[in-house]
Amino acid sequence: MKTYNLFIEITTYMKNLIVSTIFNFCLFILLMVGIQNSSNKRKVNLLMNETIDLPISFIIGSSFILGSLTGSFLSSNLLSKD
């Protein structure tokens, strides 16, 4: 019976990861389409370097998508350990 419960937990965990990854990939595609005519550009200062000029909407959108992916991976991992 424990093996069956473990199988159910793993499939639920994988399903959640796949759904969140597909959803965030679709958001990324919409972001790429949406910033085609963006003219406001800024550089991102990293620790030792800075990036090329990037549209502000790309910086904000990619930060949101990365945070959403990270949150879904972490919450799925924390829920599976309970």
C-alpha positions, 0 to 999 in steps of 0.5 A: 500500500505504501508503494501505491501512495508513493506512486500517487505522490510522485505522479502528482508532483510531476504533474504539478511541475509539468503544468507550471512549466508549460504555463510559464513557457506560454507566458514567456512566449506571450512576453516575447510577442508583447515586447516587439515594439518596446522602445524603453531600454535599460541595462541590468547591473550584475555583480561585476558586469552589466548587460546589454540594453534590454527592454524594461518589459522583458526585465520585469516579465522575465523576473516574474516568470522566473519567480513563478517557476522557482515558487512552484518548484519550491512549493511542490518540493515542500508539499511532498516532504510533509 
